[in-house]
Amino acid sequence: MSNHFEIFATLTLLLHFLFILFVIFGALLILRFKKIIYFHIPAVIWGVYIELNHSICPLTHLENYFLKKAGKDQYSVDFIENYVFKIIYPPALNYEIQTYLGFFLIFVNLVIYYYIVKKKWTGG
């Protein structure tokens, strides 16, 4: 049964990774799927809140819960541990970097939304 919990932890980590990508680049999906904006803007607000308040995402707690239930304190899959995990949880992450990431998130999304609005207004 502990193997199932490690699978759940890995799936949660991958979901977390996909959510981060959606928060950063999800505005690009609006070019194709207009109604995604109703999901993307709250996701960006949540991402900015987490970064600027130096909070921990609930998905992190869920990952840790599943790992603990699996009797592990880290992932055993090399790809997950070496690539995805280090993107979500960089070793040098601190309050200052987290603050910069929050402002970077705002900047990236403002640029993408500016492009979308400009494209809509100019018709191309």
Secondary structure, 3 states (H helix, E strand, C coil): CHHHHHHHHHHHHHHHHHHHHHHHHHHHHHHCCHHHHHHHHHHHHHHHHHHHCCCCCHHHHHHHHHHHHCCCCCCCCHHHHHHHHHHHCCCCCCHHHHHHHHHHHHHHHHHHHHHHHHHHHHCC
